[in-house]
């Protein structure tokens, strides 16, 4: 059974030129390798975002729901950031 599947894609000229440039410089052996590497990077980013959502955002949301007094206004956050920024100078 084949482990690959052939697709036909249409790219804007700038993206197609970028793919061809990667191959012409020898960085990649083929246009398919460029696309595969780009998809691997996209998949890695998706996994990182998913991990952040589940590992950081979800628990923070749950904690806020359990104790709404932990909430801060935009003004409070801006003031804290300004104080921290001033302390760094």
N, C-alpha and C positions, 0 to 999 in steps of 0.2 A: 504494500500500500504506500502511496506517495506521502511524504511528510511535508510537502510544500504545495501551495496552491497559487496559481498564476492569476494576477489581477491586472486590470488596466486602470490607471489613475490619470486624472487631468490636474495639472498644477498651474498656478499663475506663472507667467514668464520669469519673474524674479526668483521664485522657488525652484523652478526647473533649472535656471542658470546656476543657482547655488548648489544643487545636486550635481550637475555636470562639473562644476568647479572642484568639488570635493574629489571626484573621480580623476579629473585631469591633473590634479596636483599629486596624485598617487596616495592620498590619504585613505582612499577606499578603492577596492578593485572593481566595483560595479555600482551602478545606480541603485540596484536592489539592496546592496549592503548599506548604502547611505540611508535609504528609507527604513530598513530594519533597525539600524542603530537609532534613528529618530523615534521609531515606535517603542523601542526598549526604554529610551529616556522618558517618553510620555507615560509609559506604564509604571516606571519607577516613581515618577512624580505623583501619579494617581495613588499609588500605594502609600506614599509618604503623607499625602493629604488625608487619605482614609485613616491612617494610623493616628495622625494629629487629631482628627475629628473624634475618633473613638477614645483615644488615650488622654486628651487634654480638654477639648471643648465639651464633650459629653459629660465627663465628671464635673467640670466647672458649672455647667448648666444644672446638673442634678443637685449640686451643693447649694446653688442659688435658689432653686425651687424649695429645698429643704429649709433654708434659712434666708428669707428675703432681706433681712437686715444687712446682709453682706453686700448688697447692691450699692453702687456708687453712681452719682450723676456724671454727666459729661464734664460739667464744671469742676467737680471734685478731681476727676482724672486729669484734666488739663492743669489744674493747680499743682497736683502732685508731680506731674512731669516737669512743669516749670521749675518747681523747687529742686528737683533732682538735677535738672540741667544747670541751674544756677550753682548748685553745690559742686558740680564738676569743673567749673571755671576757676 
